[in-house]
């Protein structure tokens, strides 16, 4: 009989971890985590999922350490690549909320960055200092991410007041395999920093997804029913997000 695989999710230390479960002719439950942080499990067809996930919980320290290390390594590689590729010069494009903004550089004694009618304006003292422009942009972008994410989270949270869900701590960091994560027992939602490049409807979908985990910390039928009740078009939004392969 041919091997078959499926993607599943498990909560380990309040962190959602997706893993690939492959059913094959093996004696033991085997765990492998590749360099990209992908968790892969193989087990015989007769081994119950509850047993497999009990095994994963026993190995959670190892799994979480490996996944987080892979995410950090990928973040550093991405940042290194971006530093090489971007020059922050006139005519270059940067993407925010699904729209392309043209870079405009102005020599100025007062340094700042702001959005203006489809352009992102860099007021800098030395337009030839690429690294300095990059640091200015990173600082501005971090503040912009928090502003946009907080606004959307506040908006979505209003729908969960009926469930007495307290407003969570919102964290932002670069992630390689997920757009967001929820730690329901600690009241923390973490959003991928690169979500800021996707359309607002996609960010709203990810935030709604994570808030629903405060009610159902899994991907059960009840979770998806809640998603549909709270955001009837969530599947269409997810398709838009999945289609943005340039960021994945």
Buried (B, 14 or more C-beta within 10 A) or exposed (E): EEEEEEEBEBBBEBBBBBBBBBBBEEEEBEBEBEEEBBBBBBBEEEBEEEEBBEBBBEBBEEBBEBBEEBBBBBBEEEEEEEEEEBBBBEEBEBBBBBEEBEBBBEEEEEEEBEEEEEBBBBBBEEBEEBEBBBEBBEEBBEEBBBEBBEEBBEEBBEBBEEEEBEBBEBBBEBBBBBBBBBBBEEBBBBBBBBBBBBBBBBBBBBBBBBBBBBBBBEBEEEBBEBBEEBBEEBEEBBEBBEEBEEEE
